[in-house]
Amino acid sequence: MLILLLSSQLDIEFVSPNGIAPFAPDIDCLDMPLEAATQLLRADPGLPLECDAVLNGHENRPVCISPSGGRNYLRRITPRKGFDGKIHQLVVSYEPGELEPFIELNSVRQRLNHAVEAISDPVAYFDCEDRLTLCNRPYSQLHMGPEGPVELGMTFEAILRRDLANGVLNIPPEAQEGWLAERLSSRQKASFELELRLKDGRWFRITERGTEDGGRVHILTDITQLKHAQTYVQNVITGSQVGTWSLDLESSVGTINTYWADMLGYDRDALMPINYEGWRELVHPDDLPSVETEFQACLAGKAKNWEVEYRLRHLSGRWVWVLGRGGVSEWNADGSPRQIAGVHLDITRRKALEDDLHLRNSAINSTQDGITVTDEAGTILDTNLAHARMLGYDSPTDLIGKPWYILYSADAAASLAAEAFPALRASGSWQGEALALRADGTRFEQELSLAKMPDGKIVCINADVSQRNALERSRLELRDRVQRAQRQEIANLLSAGLTHDLFNLTTIILHMSDPLYLRTKSIQLQDTFADIHRAAREAIGLLTPVRDFGQRQTQIEDTDLCVLLKNAAELLKLGAPPDLVVNTRLPQASICAEVDPMQIMQILLNLGLNARDALEGDTKEIELSVCVADKMPDDAVIEIGQSPDCQFALFTVRDTGTGMSEAVRQHLWIQGFTTKGHRGTGLGLAVVAELVKAVGGCISLSTVIDKGSEFFVAWPLEPIVEDAQLDISPSLKAYID
């Protein structure tokens, strides 16, 4: 076969692939191209015009020519276009033989060329020597470089090396030789597929198949959009951590992604392949019926898809809540479902929050406190049943949508607006009380707690404190009555001793001032008057602490605790047996504090009088002391209250009496308990305990049978808290009443 390559200017170039001279033996002038062209035109005079016709776009048909020698040739003219779409070359071939077979072969070749050219993806065919013999325009454009398009006859390796040199492939320079060697090695396989990314960002799936004659078909499919879609889906899956699955209904074989397995603590490979029965074994038995009902409804065509929440067993044995969504993803030709697919979302945390929210809602609905939510303007958005009933309404809906101020009288609403709302804006919260208004117009005392949320909404918790406040007022009144009664008891005890001592002193004064006494005794009046004056001063000395005790202190004041202790010691001496010794142990410096002196005096006298009543035998001694401390004695066991965190005054009352048994000690602080019989009320130590607890102090006791007892009282020196409630038992209340 003779092939002539003619340029568009019809310059003739001889190409003899098999080394045979053109038109041998008729044309033998390879060294003289012009003369050879003359001989060619003599043998085929129609060639120029038909070349011109092809250049002008006319269809070329094979022509049979018969040059000298009687041999027939089939001549074909094939145009070769460049990337600009214009014809750059004409390929003229002369093939010996009969016309019809060559015409048919040419037709087949043309159809093949047209078919390959019609393919939008790059397609090429390489012969057994791995040389390019056929390609379409997309393939030529894909490998276009500064050198121009690829040419027929180039080897596959040459094309790849040119692409690497031109930077077409997205492969680092240092890795190119290794990649090239591996890529050429893959050409030895009968079939091969590879996904490759170009430098411009496009992705291609390369498919290669060997042919029977040793050639190789090379097809590149542009999968750039598919890759972008896969990347997008993968980013969505990664960002949302969605478990995906699919199930082929004919083979019953399913697939899952890594997140699906991770959700349950498994390695994906350990679960694959997974089938329908394998999935059923993971579903919680209580959830399986409802899940399968949804599943079967979709398969039966009753629903396009399903969405159901259920539990799957984790590898650790716990249950994971998932939201399952899915549907039929592929159908058979008869309309029956072939494949189903879907996703799993881990909603375990959401279910826990829902349970917590349900629990909170239950608590809100069961609480007796009113809970209300308003918007920034104060319009009620939500409230619970307790609040509605507190205000005399049948349902929370009776309040929703109404302004907050309808729940209060005009004066109370104005007061709240002036006091509560500025504090709410400044600090985000407010607490206080207000008179609320019921639906029937009656008023009641309400305790409010307001909090402003980040979104501007206001949460209000309120309680009806009418009964509590009434009880509190009653308790305060009872407390005062208890303390008055207890002080009266102390006063009675003191007055009995005081009466005895005053009677003795008055008798002495009367006797010494009796005129008969003065006449019968030969004494100097001056000495008598001095004795009378001394007795009167002793009487005044007895009355001074009693006078101070009787003056009820109604306010906290700066008090010298040492002076207070001395006065208590003097009062304990009133009416005491002559052999009673009352000692005081005081620090060198005075201890001054802001206290209620009456309360401390009550404590010291209660403990001191109890100690005086416990004295028996020859030794009758009581010691009162006070000092500043920051911790209780190491051997002191606290029985009432707790040790203060600050410095405190430590009062000690010690006696040499009979001590206490364990049974007495266990009941010592119980209201109404007494060991004095009809002489005691059982109020003293109960009041002492309440007074000490009210200021945050404590009491400890050390007692030994037949050796005496020692009380330690810690009284904080920092500012005292407001009067606390005095817990009055029914028996004590009955005693007061």
Secondary structure, DSSP 8 states (H G I E B T S, - for coil): -EEEEEETT--EEEE-TTS--TTTTT---TT-HHHHHHHHHHH-TTHHHHHHHHHTT-----EEE--TTS--EEEEEEEEE-TTSSEEEEEEEEEES-HHHHHHHHHHHHHHHHHHHH-SS-EEEE-TTSBEEEE-HHHHHHT-BTTBS--TT-BHHHHHHHHHHTT-B---GGGHHHHHHHHHHGGGSSEEEEEEEBTTS-EEEEEEEE-TTS-EEEEEEE-HHHHHHHHHHHHHHHHHT-EEEEEETTTTEEEE-HHHHHHTT--HHHH-SB-HHHHHHHB-TTTHHHHHHHHHHHHTTS-SEEEEEEEEE-TTS-EEEEEEEEEEEEE-TTS-EEEEEEEEEE-HHHHHHHHHHHHHHHHHHH-SSEEEEE-TT-BEEEE-HHHHHHTT-S-GGGTTTSBGGGGB-HHHHHHHHHHHHHHHHHHSEEEEEEEEE-TTS-EEEEEEEEEE-TTS-EEEEEEE-HHHHHHHHHHHHHHHHHHHHHHHHHHHHHHHHHHHHHHHHHHHHHHHT-HHHHHHS---HHHHHHHHHHHHHHHHHHHHHHHHHHS---S-EEEEHHHHHHHHHHHHHTT--TT-EEEEE--SS--EEEE-HHHHHHHHHHHHHHHHHT--SS--EEEEEEEEESS--TT--EEEE---SS-EEEEEEEE-S----HHHHHTTTSTT--SSGGG--S-HHHHHHHHHHHTT-EEEEEEETTTEEEEEEEEE-S-----------HHHHHHH-
